[in-house]
Amino acid sequence: MTSLAWILAGTLLMASLAWVGLAVLALRSESLHRILPALVAFAAGSLLGGSFLHLMPETILRTGPVLEPFLWLLTGFVAFFLLEQFLHWRHDHGMRAFRHEAVTYLILLADGMHNFLGGLAIGGSFLVSPRVGFVTWLAAAAHEIPQELGDFAILLRGGWEARRALLFNFASALTVVPGGLLAYVAGRWLDVTFLLPLAAGNFLYIAASDLIPEIKHGDGFGRRMLHLVSFVAGILTILAARLVTG
């Protein structure tokens, strides 16, 4: 497969994860409340593992021990901080009290921008190699599943009809495709290695600011241990994928 084929396949498959929202319709609210925190913990571990065990080591192998990759890492972190500040982005994985229907449009807009940036990261990773692209995709997908479940639930609670919520959520997810294509086009003239630490910065911000605060206050020892085990499992999954793919 060519790099373009890998990028198209990876981004389209990522966008299709928006349909995981159908699970919200099949599960009772109590069941969703039970499984989402564990999924969020797994996603947080996967994103941290993707940053520290995959993206940054891969970058340093290509650039050597220089300062530039770490500047791109900080740029990726700050970019998502600015995105959240500008759009007041909240994923609300814990499905806390919902305030107003208008916020649903803000969530869709923010997720569209987030997915576009994710497409840049996935596209840039597949341009480096299919192996790098696969592990990056895996870390991003681990985050996408609980995000899509939470976002779809928020749309429903904001008064959206289920079919409309699914379609609009999928439309916001599709922005990952032009992001990947932009990375491919840029890669014809630029060295896109900088997209790897940029993605690492994005992953770090999402894990530290959006996900970990949702899981660090579990109810009871058993729940806290489940979160810890899920978190470590996310890290180990990325480590295993890294080792298996060489």
NUSE-25855 format. One record per residue (C-alpha): residue number from 1; x, y negated, z; chain. Coordinates in nm, 3 decimals. Example, Ala and Ser with C-alpha at 12.3 -4.5 7.8 and 13.67 -1.06 7.14 Angstrom:
<fifis>
   pos        c1        c2        c3   unit
     1     1.230     0.450     0.780      A
     2     1.367     0.106     0.714      A
</fifis>
This chain:
<fifis>
   pos        c1        c2        c3   unit
     1     0.000     0.000     0.000      A
     2     0.114    -0.354    -0.072      A
     3     0.138    -0.614     0.205      A
     4    -0.174    -0.784     0.064      A
     5    -0.369    -0.457     0.085      A
     6    -0.255    -0.407     0.446      A
     7    -0.358    -0.761     0.537      A
     8    -0.701    -0.729     0.374      A
     9    -0.764    -0.391     0.535      A
    10    -0.647    -0.508     0.877      A
    11    -0.842    -0.834     0.880      A
    12    -1.163    -0.682     0.744      A
    13    -1.145    -0.403     1.000      A
    14    -1.087    -0.661     1.272      A
    15    -1.391    -0.859     1.157      A
    16    -1.603    -0.544     1.160      A
    17    -1.545    -0.515     1.535      A
    18    -1.807    -0.789     1.572      A
    19    -2.068    -0.516     1.520      A
    20    -1.966    -0.362     1.853      A
    21    -2.222    -0.608     1.986      A
    22    -2.484    -0.350     1.898      A
    23    -2.371    -0.166     2.210      A
    24    -2.520    -0.449     2.416      A
    25    -2.863    -0.354     2.283      A
    26    -2.808     0.012     2.371      A
    27    -2.680    -0.047     2.724      A
    28    -2.868    -0.169     3.025      A
    29    -2.741    -0.495     3.174      A
    30    -2.611    -0.310     3.480      A
    31    -2.408    -0.070     3.266      A
    32    -2.259    -0.356     3.067      A
    33    -2.159    -0.531     3.388      A
    34    -1.977    -0.214     3.499      A
    35    -1.778    -0.144     3.182      A
    36    -1.687    -0.496     3.068      A
    37    -1.438    -0.574     3.349      A
    38    -1.246    -0.251     3.283      A
    39    -1.235    -0.331     2.910      A
    40    -1.119    -0.685     2.987      A
    41    -0.842    -0.548     3.214      A
    42    -0.730    -0.310     2.939      A
    43    -0.730    -0.599     2.689      A
    44    -0.522    -0.818     2.922      A
    45    -0.261    -0.545     2.956      A
    46    -0.258    -0.485     2.582      A
    47    -0.204    -0.853     2.503      A
    48     0.079    -0.885     2.754      A
    49     0.233    -0.564     2.622      A
    50     0.195    -0.690     2.268      A
    51     0.377    -1.011     2.357      A
    52     0.663    -0.879     2.571      A
    53     0.714    -0.529     2.430      A
    54     0.639    -0.583     2.062      A
    55     0.621    -0.933     1.916      A
    56     0.908    -1.102     2.101      A
    57     1.153    -0.808     2.070      A
    58     1.068    -0.782     1.700      A
    59     1.133    -1.154     1.658      A
    60     1.468    -1.148     1.839      A
    61     1.581    -0.855     1.623      A
    62     1.530    -1.077     1.319      A
    63     1.652    -1.413     1.450      A
    64     1.910    -1.319     1.710      A
    65     1.931    -1.474     2.060      A
    66     1.840    -1.830     1.960      A
    67     1.605    -2.088     2.111      A
    68     1.367    -2.125     1.817      A
    69     1.148    -1.814     1.881      A
    70     1.079    -1.931     2.235      A
    71     0.978    -2.274     2.109      A
    72     0.726    -2.103     1.880      A
    73     0.614    -1.892     2.177      A
    74     0.539    -2.210     2.373      A
    75     0.374    -2.364     2.068      A
    76     0.136    -2.068     2.043      A
    77     0.055    -2.093     2.414      A
    78    -0.007    -2.468     2.399      A
    79    -0.213    -2.439     2.079      A
    80    -0.470    -2.218     2.252      A
    81    -0.465    -2.443     2.559      A
    82    -0.552    -2.739     2.336      A
    83    -0.818    -2.535     2.158      A
    84    -0.982    -2.451     2.488      A
    85    -0.960    -2.808     2.615      A
    86    -1.097    -2.956     2.294      A
    87    -1.386    -2.712     2.252      A
    88    -1.444    -2.627     2.620      A
    89    -1.408    -2.263     2.511      A
    90    -1.550    -2.004     2.749      A
    91    -1.586    -1.634     2.666      A
    92    -1.760    -1.556     2.995      A
    93    -1.669    -1.186     2.993      A
    94    -1.825    -1.150     3.336      A
    95    -2.159    -1.275     3.197      A
    96    -2.207    -1.534     3.470      A
    97    -2.501    -1.774     3.473      A
    98    -2.561    -1.922     3.131      A
    99    -2.623    -2.294     3.104      A
   100    -2.769    -2.402     2.771      A
   101    -2.841    -2.271     2.422      A
   102    -2.627    -2.542     2.261      A
   103    -2.318    -2.382     2.414      A
   104    -2.372    -2.080     2.188      A
   105    -2.281    -2.285     1.880      A
   106    -1.968    -2.408     2.055      A
   107    -1.872    -2.048     2.130      A
   108    -1.920    -1.948     1.765      A
   109    -1.709    -2.244     1.647      A
   110    -1.431    -2.172     1.895      A
   111    -1.432    -1.802     1.810      A
   112    -1.415    -1.883     1.441      A
   113    -1.102    -2.092     1.499      A
   114    -0.961    -1.825     1.730      A
   115    -1.018    -1.553     1.470      A
   116    -0.858    -1.767     1.199      A
   117    -0.544    -1.799     1.411      A
   118    -0.563    -1.426     1.478      A
   119    -0.570    -1.368     1.104      A
   120    -0.249    -1.570     1.069      A
   121    -0.086    -1.351     1.333      A
   122    -0.204    -1.025     1.176      A
   123    -0.111    -1.138     0.827      A
   124     0.234    -1.252     0.934      A
   125     0.292    -0.925     1.117      A
   126     0.201    -0.709     0.817      A
   127     0.435    -0.919     0.602      A
   128     0.720    -0.817     0.832      A
   129     0.626    -0.448     0.804      A
   130     0.320    -0.220     0.828      A
   131     0.455    -0.092     1.162      A
   132     0.472    -0.442     1.312      A
   133     0.131    -0.522     1.170      A
   134    -0.028    -0.209     1.316      A
   135     0.091    -0.267     1.672      A
   136    -0.009    -0.636     1.653      A
   137    -0.352    -0.534     1.522      A
   138    -0.391    -0.282     1.804      A
   139    -0.322    -0.543     2.073      A
   140    -0.559    -0.792     1.910      A
   141    -0.833    -0.529     1.869      A
   142    -0.813    -0.435     2.238      A
   143    -0.906    -0.796     2.319      A
   144    -1.163    -0.829     2.043      A
   145    -1.392    -0.552     2.167      A
   146    -1.476    -0.695     2.513      A
   147    -1.482    -1.045     2.362      A
   148    -1.741    -0.947     2.103      A
   149    -1.951    -0.765     2.362      A
   150    -1.946    -1.070     2.589      A
   151    -2.011    -1.319     2.311      A
   152    -2.306    -1.124     2.172      A
   153    -2.455    -1.098     2.520      A
   154    -2.418    -1.476     2.562      A
   155    -2.597    -1.541     2.231      A
   156    -2.886    -1.320     2.342      A
   157    -2.905    -1.497     2.677      A
   158    -2.899    -1.829     2.494      A
   159    -3.226    -1.737     2.323      A
   160    -3.095    -1.594     1.996      A
   161    -3.282    -1.313     1.820      A
   162    -3.064    -1.001     1.804      A
   163    -3.029    -0.981     1.424      A
   164    -2.943    -1.350     1.395      A
   165    -2.690    -1.321     1.678      A
   166    -2.518    -1.025     1.508      A
   167    -2.497    -1.199     1.172      A
   168    -2.362    -1.527     1.309      A
   169    -2.115    -1.345     1.534      A
   170    -1.993    -1.148     1.232      A
   171    -1.965    -1.468     1.028      A
   172    -1.740    -1.623     1.295      A
   173    -1.532    -1.303     1.300      A
   174    -1.483    -1.315     0.921      A
   175    -1.258    -1.622     0.956      A
   176    -0.983    -1.372     1.038      A
   177    -0.970    -1.286     0.665      A
   178    -0.876    -1.635     0.530      A
   179    -0.626    -1.660     0.816      A
   180    -0.458    -1.341     0.697      A
   181    -0.467    -1.455     0.333      A
   182    -0.313    -1.790     0.425      A
   183    -0.027    -1.605     0.595      A
   184     0.020    -1.396     0.280      A
   185     0.032    -1.702     0.053      A
   186     0.268    -1.887     0.288      A
   187     0.490    -1.580     0.300      A
   188     0.565    -1.618    -0.070      A
   189     0.754    -1.943    -0.001      A
   190     0.834    -1.935     0.370      A
   191     0.997    -1.705     0.621      A
   192     0.689    -1.622     0.830      A
   193     0.883    -1.462     1.116      A
   194     0.778    -1.764     1.326      A
   195     0.421    -1.628     1.322      A
   196     0.530    -1.343     1.550      A
   197     0.629    -1.558     1.852      A
   198     0.338    -1.790     1.770      A
   199     0.104    -1.493     1.805      A
   200     0.284    -1.387     2.123      A
   201     0.211    -1.728     2.273      A
   202    -0.155    -1.696     2.178      A
   203    -0.170    -1.348     2.332      A
   204    -0.007    -1.471     2.654      A
   205    -0.250    -1.759     2.691      A
   206    -0.558    -1.544     2.633      A
   207    -0.438    -1.284     2.884      A
   208    -0.329    -1.529     3.152      A
   209    -0.603    -1.792     3.123      A
   210    -0.906    -1.611     2.986      A
   211    -0.883    -1.246     3.089      A
   212    -0.687    -1.199     3.411      A
   213    -0.896    -1.453     3.607      A
   214    -1.202    -1.241     3.520      A
   215    -1.064    -0.924     3.679      A
   216    -0.848    -1.025     3.975      A
   217    -1.145    -1.055     4.211      A
   218    -1.303    -0.709     4.198      A
   219    -1.574    -0.600     4.442      A
   220    -1.425    -0.333     4.667      A
   221    -1.104    -0.130     4.664      A
   222    -1.229     0.117     4.402      A
   223    -1.318    -0.158     4.156      A
   224    -0.983    -0.330     4.205      A
   225    -0.798    -0.005     4.148      A
   226    -0.997     0.056     3.830      A
   227    -0.896    -0.286     3.703      A
   228    -0.532    -0.217     3.789      A
   229    -0.532     0.121     3.619      A
   230    -0.703    -0.024     3.310      A
   231    -0.456    -0.313     3.301      A
   232    -0.153    -0.080     3.318      A
   233    -0.315     0.150     3.061      A
   234    -0.332    -0.142     2.820      A
   235     0.040    -0.210     2.862      A
   236     0.130     0.157     2.824      A
   237    -0.084     0.189     2.510      A
   238     0.117    -0.083     2.337      A
   239     0.444     0.064     2.463      A
   240     0.345     0.407     2.329      A
   241     0.242     0.261     1.994      A
   242     0.572     0.075     1.976      A
   243     0.775     0.389     2.054      A
   244     0.575     0.615     1.821      A
   245     0.602     0.376     1.527      A
   246     0.974     0.331     1.584      A
</fifis>
